[in-house]
Amino acid sequence: MRSGGGSATFVRCAAGAVDGYGPSTAADHAAALVAVLTDAAFRDRSTHAARRTATSPSSTWASIAERWKGLLAEPG
């Protein structure tokens, strides 16, 4: 498990090998669920991190649309 940084990733998940990450197991998911269900401080930190991300200027629909427009634009 990890927390912090720019996201609230609880379990490292990947279909294949990704540098620094790996496929998750049932035990990884169980550990994440235990943390969420039993660790009030962890839930509180995660709640605040999620709220900061959701209310940040980069999470507005206009900002998201601009990023998608750039991704979907045909090369120059």
N, C-alpha and C positions, 0 to 999 in steps of 0.2 A: 504494500500500500504506500501511497505517497500523498502528500497534500502540499499546498502552497503553490507559489508560482502564479501563472496566469489562469489557471483553471482548477477545478475541484475534482480532479481525476482520482477515483478511489482505487480502481483495479487496473493494472496495465493489461490491456487487451489488444491482441493483434492476430490476424489470420496466419501470419507468417513472421519471420524474423525481421525485426526493426531494431536498428542500433539503439541499445540502451533499454529496449523493451522486449517483451516476449509474450508468447501465448499465456493466457491465464488458465488457472485450473479451478476446479470446484472448491478446493481449499482456499484459494485466493478470494473467491466470491463470498465464501462463508466467513472469512476473516473480516471482509469489508462490511458485511451485514451485521456481524457481531459488534464492530466498532460503531456503526450507525445506531444500532438498537441499544447499546449499553453505555456508550461514552457520551455523556451530555456535553462535555467541553468540546469534543470532536464535532458533534452536531452543531453546536453554537458557532464554532469557527467556520464550518462548512456553510451554514446558513448565511453568515455575514459575507463570506467570499462569493457565494452565489448571488446575493443581493447586489454587491458591488459590481459584479460582472453584468448582471441584468439591467442595472440602471446607469451604466457607463455610457458616454456619448458614442462609443464604438458599437453599442448594441441597439441603437435606434434603427427603425426600419429604413430611414433614408441612408444611413451609413452602410447598412447591410446591402441595400440595393445598389449603392455605388460600387461596393466591392464586387458584387456579382456582375455588374455591368462591365467592369474591367476584366473579369475572368472570361466572360462570354464574348467580348469584343473580338472581331476577327483581327489577326495580325496585320499591321500597317501597310 
